Amino acid sequence: MGTIDGARTYDDLVDASLSMEFDGRQIRVLKLEELLAIKTRAGRPKDLAAIPYIESTIAEARRVKE
């Protein structure tokens, strides 16, 4: 498995992830706040383009929790 965000591995990121069911299987996905931080640090155009969508998804998830 590869690395992201300055050589961080799966083991480095597992605490910043959630376990969820997808298609009948348990998978781990990064928490949106961690994904936002990684995309911001990466700073590539494709990462920066995703930031508004991640931010709005975080805001909506918080709104729904209230």
Backbone atoms as SQL, in Angstrom:
CREATE TABLE atoms (id INTEGER PRIMARY KEY, chain TEXT, resi INTEGER, resn TEXT, atom TEXT, x REAL, y REAL, z REAL);
INSERT INTO atoms VALUES
  (1, 'A', 1, 'MET', 'N', 0.854, -1.174, 0.000),
  (2, 'A', 1, 'MET', 'CA', 0.000, 0.000, 0.000),
  (3, 'A', 1, 'MET', 'C', 0.899, 1.236, 0.000),
  (4, 'A', 2, 'GLY', 'N', 0.459, 2.287, -0.662),
  (5, 'A', 2, 'GLY', 'CA', 1.237, 3.496, -0.786),
  (6, 'A', 2, 'GLY', 'C', 1.123, 4.415, 0.420),
  (7, 'A', 3, 'THR', 'N', 1.596, 5.629, 0.216),
  (8, 'A', 3, 'THR', 'CA', 1.542, 6.642, 1.266),
  (9, 'A', 3, 'THR', 'C', 0.897, 7.902, 0.717),
  (10, 'A', 4, 'ILE', 'N', 0.427, 8.760, 1.623),
  (11, 'A', 4, 'ILE', 'CA', -0.112, 10.065, 1.247),
  (12, 'A', 4, 'ILE', 'C', 0.347, 11.094, 2.261),
  (13, 'A', 5, 'ASP', 'N', 0.184, 12.329, 1.941),
  (14, 'A', 5, 'ASP', 'CA', 0.384, 13.424, 2.884),
  (15, 'A', 5, 'ASP', 'C', 1.732, 13.343, 3.591),
  (16, 'A', 6, 'GLY', 'N', 2.803, 13.414, 2.818),
  (17, 'A', 6, 'GLY', 'CA', 4.124, 13.410, 3.419),
  (18, 'A', 6, 'GLY', 'C', 4.547, 12.069, 3.985),
  (19, 'A', 7, 'ALA', 'N', 4.239, 11.006, 3.286),
  (20, 'A', 7, 'ALA', 'CA', 4.667, 9.656, 3.641),
  (21, 'A', 7, 'ALA', 'C', 3.875, 9.040, 4.800),
  (22, 'A', 8, 'ARG', 'N', 2.644, 9.483, 5.023),
  (23, 'A', 8, 'ARG', 'CA', 1.798, 8.845, 6.042),
  (24, 'A', 8, 'ARG', 'C', 1.228, 7.553, 5.476),
  (25, 'A', 9, 'THR', 'N', 1.244, 6.518, 6.291),
  (26, 'A', 9, 'THR', 'CA', 0.777, 5.198, 5.876),
  (27, 'A', 9, 'THR', 'C', -0.622, 4.931, 6.413),
  (28, 'A', 10, 'TYR', 'N', -1.172, 3.782, 6.035),
  (29, 'A', 10, 'TYR', 'CA', -2.470, 3.356, 6.540),
  (30, 'A', 10, 'TYR', 'C', -2.463, 3.373, 8.066),
  (31, 'A', 11, 'ASP', 'N', -1.435, 2.798, 8.656),
  (32, 'A', 11, 'ASP', 'CA', -1.361, 2.747, 10.121),
  (33, 'A', 11, 'ASP', 'C', -1.350, 4.140, 10.737),
  (34, 'A', 12, 'ASP', 'N', -0.711, 5.099, 10.067),
  (35, 'A', 12, 'ASP', 'CA', -0.682, 6.478, 10.564),
  (36, 'A', 12, 'ASP', 'C', -2.065, 7.117, 10.528),
  (37, 'A', 13, 'LEU', 'N', -2.876, 6.714, 9.579),
  (38, 'A', 13, 'LEU', 'CA', -4.166, 7.366, 9.354),
  (39, 'A', 13, 'LEU', 'C', -5.368, 6.631, 9.944),
  (40, 'A', 14, 'VAL', 'N', -5.178, 5.436, 10.452),
  (41, 'A', 14, 'VAL', 'CA', -6.320, 4.649, 10.917),
  (42, 'A', 14, 'VAL', 'C', -7.095, 5.366, 12.028),
  (43, 'A', 15, 'ASP', 'N', -6.418, 6.096, 12.893),
  (44, 'A', 15, 'ASP', 'CA', -7.127, 6.825, 13.953),
  (45, 'A', 15, 'ASP', 'C', -7.930, 8.003, 13.416),
  (46, 'A', 16, 'ALA', 'N', -7.622, 8.445, 12.208),
  (47, 'A', 16, 'ALA', 'CA', -8.343, 9.555, 11.581),
  (48, 'A', 16, 'ALA', 'C', -9.388, 9.039, 10.601),
  (49, 'A', 17, 'SER', 'N', -9.806, 7.791, 10.801),
  (50, 'A', 17, 'SER', 'CA', -10.780, 7.186, 9.881),
  (51, 'A', 17, 'SER', 'C', -11.968, 6.627, 10.650),
  (52, 'A', 18, 'LEU', 'N', -12.998, 6.315, 9.884),
  (53, 'A', 18, 'LEU', 'CA', -14.215, 5.703, 10.418),
  (54, 'A', 18, 'LEU', 'C', -14.422, 4.362, 9.732),
  (55, 'A', 19, 'SER', 'N', -15.029, 3.440, 10.442),
  (56, 'A', 19, 'SER', 'CA', -15.405, 2.172, 9.849),
  (57, 'A', 19, 'SER', 'C', -16.875, 2.274, 9.433),
  (58, 'A', 20, 'MET', 'N', -17.162, 1.853, 8.211),
  (59, 'A', 20, 'MET', 'CA', -18.542, 1.884, 7.743),
  (60, 'A', 20, 'MET', 'C', -18.785, 0.709, 6.804),
  (61, 'A', 21, 'GLU', 'N', -20.064, 0.385, 6.645),
  (62, 'A', 21, 'GLU', 'CA', -20.419, -0.707, 5.755),
  (63, 'A', 21, 'GLU', 'C', -20.670, -0.162, 4.357),
  (64, 'A', 22, 'PHE', 'N', -20.119, -0.851, 3.380),
  (65, 'A', 22, 'PHE', 'CA', -20.323, -0.497, 1.976),
  (66, 'A', 22, 'PHE', 'C', -20.445, -1.789, 1.191),
  (67, 'A', 23, 'ASP', 'N', -21.555, -1.948, 0.517),
  (68, 'A', 23, 'ASP', 'CA', -21.791, -3.122, -0.318),
  (69, 'A', 23, 'ASP', 'C', -21.595, -4.422, 0.474),
  (70, 'A', 24, 'GLY', 'N', -22.070, -4.391, 1.734),
  (71, 'A', 24, 'GLY', 'CA', -22.009, -5.583, 2.565),
  (72, 'A', 24, 'GLY', 'C', -20.658, -5.844, 3.217),
  (73, 'A', 25, 'ARG', 'N', -19.722, -4.910, 3.087),
  (74, 'A', 25, 'ARG', 'CA', -18.385, -5.084, 3.665),
  (75, 'A', 25, 'ARG', 'C', -18.035, -3.908, 4.557),
  (76, 'A', 26, 'GLN', 'N', -17.239, -4.162, 5.573),
  (77, 'A', 26, 'GLN', 'CA', -16.734, -3.093, 6.427),
  (78, 'A', 26, 'GLN', 'C', -15.502, -2.480, 5.765),
  (79, 'A', 27, 'ILE', 'N', -15.519, -1.168, 5.618),
  (80, 'A', 27, 'ILE', 'CA', -14.374, -0.454, 5.050),
  (81, 'A', 27, 'ILE', 'C', -14.014, 0.703, 5.978),
  (82, 'A', 28, 'ARG', 'N', -12.819, 1.229, 5.838),
  (83, 'A', 28, 'ARG', 'CA', -12.386, 2.397, 6.592),
  (84, 'A', 28, 'ARG', 'C', -12.279, 3.560, 5.610),
  (85, 'A', 29, 'VAL', 'N', -12.781, 4.712, 6.026),
  (86, 'A', 29, 'VAL', 'CA', -12.688, 5.932, 5.226),
  (87, 'A', 29, 'VAL', 'C', -12.171, 7.056, 6.114),
  (88, 'A', 30, 'LEU', 'N', -11.421, 7.956, 5.529),
  (89, 'A', 30, 'LEU', 'CA', -10.927, 9.099, 6.299),
  (90, 'A', 30, 'LEU', 'C', -12.083, 9.969, 6.764),
  (91, 'A', 31, 'LYS', 'N', -11.953, 10.499, 7.968),
  (92, 'A', 31, 'LYS', 'CA', -12.913, 11.495, 8.432),
  (93, 'A', 31, 'LYS', 'C', -12.779, 12.710, 7.524),
  (94, 'A', 32, 'LEU', 'N', -13.885, 13.378, 7.271),
  (95, 'A', 32, 'LEU', 'CA', -13.878, 14.508, 6.336),
  (96, 'A', 32, 'LEU', 'C', -12.914, 15.604, 6.768),
  (97, 'A', 33, 'GLU', 'N', -12.806, 15.851, 8.070),
  (98, 'A', 33, 'GLU', 'CA', -11.891, 16.895, 8.545),
  (99, 'A', 33, 'GLU', 'C', -10.437, 16.550, 8.216),
  (100, 'A', 34, 'GLU', 'N', -10.088, 15.280, 8.312),
  (101, 'A', 34, 'GLU', 'CA', -8.733, 14.847, 7.966),
  (102, 'A', 34, 'GLU', 'C', -8.507, 14.946, 6.464),
  (103, 'A', 35, 'LEU', 'N', -9.504, 14.536, 5.685),
  (104, 'A', 35, 'LEU', 'CA', -9.397, 14.654, 4.231),
  (105, 'A', 35, 'LEU', 'C', -9.216, 16.111, 3.827),
  (106, 'A', 36, 'LEU', 'N', -9.967, 17.009, 4.453),
  (107, 'A', 36, 'LEU', 'CA', -9.835, 18.441, 4.170),
  (108, 'A', 36, 'LEU', 'C', -8.420, 18.923, 4.475),
  (109, 'A', 37, 'ALA', 'N', -7.874, 18.532, 5.604),
  (110, 'A', 37, 'ALA', 'CA', -6.516, 18.952, 5.973),
  (111, 'A', 37, 'ALA', 'C', -5.487, 18.425, 4.977),
  (112, 'A', 38, 'ILE', 'N', -5.645, 17.186, 4.550),
  (113, 'A', 38, 'ILE', 'CA', -4.705, 16.589, 3.593),
  (114, 'A', 38, 'ILE', 'C', -4.784, 17.305, 2.253),
  (115, 'A', 39, 'LYS', 'N', -6.001, 17.558, 1.780),
  (116, 'A', 39, 'LYS', 'CA', -6.168, 18.252, 0.497),
  (117, 'A', 39, 'LYS', 'C', -5.598, 19.664, 0.563),
  (118, 'A', 40, 'THR', 'N', -5.795, 20.340, 1.684),
  (119, 'A', 40, 'THR', 'CA', -5.278, 21.695, 1.845),
  (120, 'A', 40, 'THR', 'C', -3.750, 21.690, 1.804),
  (121, 'A', 41, 'ARG', 'N', -3.138, 20.766, 2.526),
  (122, 'A', 41, 'ARG', 'CA', -1.664, 20.692, 2.535),
  (123, 'A', 41, 'ARG', 'C', -1.115, 20.312, 1.164),
  (124, 'A', 42, 'ALA', 'N', -1.812, 19.459, 0.442),
  (125, 'A', 42, 'ALA', 'CA', -1.328, 19.038, -0.877),
  (126, 'A', 42, 'ALA', 'C', -1.248, 20.228, -1.823),
  (127, 'A', 43, 'GLY', 'N', -2.277, 21.063, -1.799),
  (128, 'A', 43, 'GLY', 'CA', -2.257, 22.305, -2.560),
  (129, 'A', 43, 'GLY', 'C', -2.275, 22.178, -4.076),
  (130, 'A', 44, 'ARG', 'N', -2.444, 20.980, -4.597),
  (131, 'A', 44, 'ARG', 'CA', -2.511, 20.832, -6.057),
  (132, 'A', 44, 'ARG', 'C', -3.862, 21.345, -6.543),
  (133, 'A', 45, 'PRO', 'N', -3.930, 21.798, -7.779),
  (134, 'A', 45, 'PRO', 'CA', -5.205, 22.316, -8.284),
  (135, 'A', 45, 'PRO', 'C', -6.376, 21.356, -8.090),
  (136, 'A', 46, 'LYS', 'N', -6.173, 20.068, -8.348),
  (137, 'A', 46, 'LYS', 'CA', -7.282, 19.122, -8.198),
  (138, 'A', 46, 'LYS', 'C', -7.688, 18.973, -6.736),
  (139, 'A', 47, 'ASP', 'N', -6.742, 19.096, -5.808),
  (140, 'A', 47, 'ASP', 'CA', -7.074, 19.025, -4.382),
  (141, 'A', 47, 'ASP', 'C', -7.780, 20.294, -3.938),
  (142, 'A', 48, 'LEU', 'N', -7.281, 21.428, -4.366),
  (143, 'A', 48, 'LEU', 'CA', -7.906, 22.703, -4.011),
  (144, 'A', 48, 'LEU', 'C', -9.321, 22.802, -4.570),
  (145, 'A', 49, 'ALA', 'N', -9.558, 22.222, -5.727),
  (146, 'A', 49, 'ALA', 'CA', -10.902, 22.239, -6.321),
  (147, 'A', 49, 'ALA', 'C', -11.896, 21.433, -5.490),
  (148, 'A', 50, 'ALA', 'N', -11.420, 20.434, -4.772),
  (149, 'A', 50, 'ALA', 'CA', -12.303, 19.590, -3.961),
  (150, 'A', 50, 'ALA', 'C', -12.664, 20.237, -2.622),
  (151, 'A', 51, 'ILE', 'N', -11.877, 21.183, -2.167),
  (152, 'A', 51, 'ILE', 'CA', -12.051, 21.756, -0.828),
  (153, 'A', 51, 'ILE', 'C', -13.438, 22.340, -0.585),
  (154, 'A', 52, 'PRO', 'N', -13.990, 23.159, -1.470),
  (155, 'A', 52, 'PRO', 'CA', -15.337, 23.694, -1.193),
  (156, 'A', 52, 'PRO', 'C', -16.397, 22.601, -1.014),
  (157, 'A', 53, 'TYR', 'N', -16.270, 21.514, -1.752),
  (158, 'A', 53, 'TYR', 'CA', -17.225, 20.417, -1.637),
  (159, 'A', 53, 'TYR', 'C', -17.076, 19.684, -0.302),
  (160, 'A', 54, 'ILE', 'N', -15.844, 19.492, 0.115),
  (161, 'A', 54, 'ILE', 'CA', -15.608, 18.842, 1.412),
  (162, 'A', 54, 'ILE', 'C', -16.108, 19.736, 2.536),
  (163, 'A', 55, 'GLU', 'N', -15.814, 21.030, 2.448),
  (164, 'A', 55, 'GLU', 'CA', -16.277, 21.968, 3.479),
  (165, 'A', 55, 'GLU', 'C', -17.800, 22.004, 3.563),
  (166, 'A', 56, 'SER', 'N', -18.469, 22.014, 2.423),
  (167, 'A', 56, 'SER', 'CA', -19.930, 22.061, 2.461),
  (168, 'A', 56, 'SER', 'C', -20.513, 20.748, 2.981),
  (169, 'A', 57, 'THR', 'N', -19.860, 19.643, 2.712),
  (170, 'A', 57, 'THR', 'CA', -20.313, 18.359, 3.232),
  (171, 'A', 57, 'THR', 'C', -20.147, 18.301, 4.746),
  (172, 'A', 58, 'ILE', 'N', -19.034, 18.825, 5.256),
  (173, 'A', 58, 'ILE', 'CA', -18.815, 18.897, 6.700),
  (174, 'A', 58, 'ILE', 'C', -19.894, 19.767, 7.341),
  (175, 'A', 59, 'ALA', 'N', -20.162, 20.931, 6.757),
  (176, 'A', 59, 'ALA', 'CA', -21.176, 21.831, 7.308),
  (177, 'A', 59, 'ALA', 'C', -22.548, 21.175, 7.312),
  (178, 'A', 60, 'GLU', 'N', -22.891, 20.477, 6.256),
  (179, 'A', 60, 'GLU', 'CA', -24.194, 19.806, 6.182),
  (180, 'A', 60, 'GLU', 'C', -24.285, 18.685, 7.215),
  (181, 'A', 61, 'ALA', 'N', -23.228, 17.926, 7.373),
  (182, 'A', 61, 'ALA', 'CA', -23.238, 16.842, 8.365),
  (183, 'A', 61, 'ALA', 'C', -23.414, 17.394, 9.770),
  (184, 'A', 62, 'ARG', 'N', -22.785, 18.521, 10.062),
  (185, 'A', 62, 'ARG', 'CA', -22.942, 19.149, 11.371),
  (186, 'A', 62, 'ARG', 'C', -24.356, 19.683, 11.557),
  (187, 'A', 63, 'ARG', 'N', -24.931, 20.251, 10.498),
  (188, 'A', 63, 'ARG', 'CA', -26.287, 20.779, 10.566),
  (189, 'A', 63, 'ARG', 'C', -27.284, 19.662, 10.833),
  (190, 'A', 64, 'VAL', 'N', -27.108, 18.546, 10.185),
  (191, 'A', 64, 'VAL', 'CA', -28.018, 17.419, 10.347),
  (192, 'A', 64, 'VAL', 'C', -27.921, 16.847, 11.762),
  (193, 'A', 65, 'LYS', 'N', -26.739, 16.856, 12.358),
  (194, 'A', 65, 'LYS', 'CA', -26.562, 16.352, 13.729),
  (195, 'A', 65, 'LYS', 'C', -27.311, 17.183, 14.759),
  (196, 'A', 66, 'GLU', 'N', -27.485, 18.469, 14.481),
  (197, 'A', 66, 'GLU', 'CA', -28.123, 19.376, 15.454),
  (198, 'A', 66, 'GLU', 'C', -29.594, 19.169, 15.577);
